[in-house]
């Protein structure tokens, strides 16, 4: 394909063409899905006990000081330079580091025995018993990034699953993104039906409405990442007319309010609270304040699934891999410190690296 494009016009970067491998039958065993699901729950248990985003807690306090409790403020007024907080609506706050005591003990044991870190069923049971965050705050749905390797890696398993550093999306179906049109309609219908089952229960219990949100990014090159598929009857389009929802809301209809512990979004048209969701993997923390605000407030009650991290272990230059069953939660890694191995200034650096590799048994 690139050769054909070169024949037409030569340039540095050619168009990326999305392709699909057409397979008649391509199925994985249910045990793989089960183990990935269990690993996702384990990663959620090991994630920091932060419900919502840290910078939104600061905004919540500022909102109460300025407007008080249960006062509805239109989102445009809230972001206004005159009536609201303007560009300074966000005061970036450094989050707490993750501190997993159980993992530190296993780390020391693995180093002493030149072995991997293994989390077993007993450890999971202990984490569940010690968990202080109600499952209500778990994500309603998520996609888990993982790679699958086939072969006899362990005696009892024929597959090895490696969780990606990206770990998980904020909601199921988000990883399809711009490839959504390449997914067969039957698979999409099953996913939407399953999501709808759980979301409907949440909607009834909390009296909220789920809204699809579409946004035009600040930088055109990000537009393909922001390609969205509407999953709900209602949508909100920020500078975009690409919507397949039955009904459309406007910013004049969206208000922000505060309870004693969180911010929430309210629709005057629907006369109920609303939550916004996008079916893509765009990092909304890097987007305009309006889009970011709507997405963050929609996740005020959620403790997210985070990558496997520990503040103490991450400070070391080496860590063994961390495994649960046949799922690698985090591969082994080596950090090469410039103090130990200076950046290359001559041809001897390659030889120095080979010695370093042999000394620390780097594969």
Secondary structure by P-SEA (a helix, b strand, c coil): caaaaaaaccccccbbbbbbbcccbbbbcaaaaaaaaaaaaaaaaacccccccaaaaaaaaaaaaccccccccccccccccccccccccccbbbbbbbbbaaaaaaaaaaaaacccccccaaaaaaaaaacccccccccccbbbbbccccccccccccbbbbbcccccccccccccccccccccaaaaaaaaaaaaaaaaaaaaacbbbbbbbbbbcccccccccccccccccccccccccccccccccccccbbbbbcccccccccccccbbbbbbbccccccccccaaaaaaaaaaacccccccccccccccccccccbbbccccccccbbbbbbccccccccccaaaaaaaaaaaaaccc
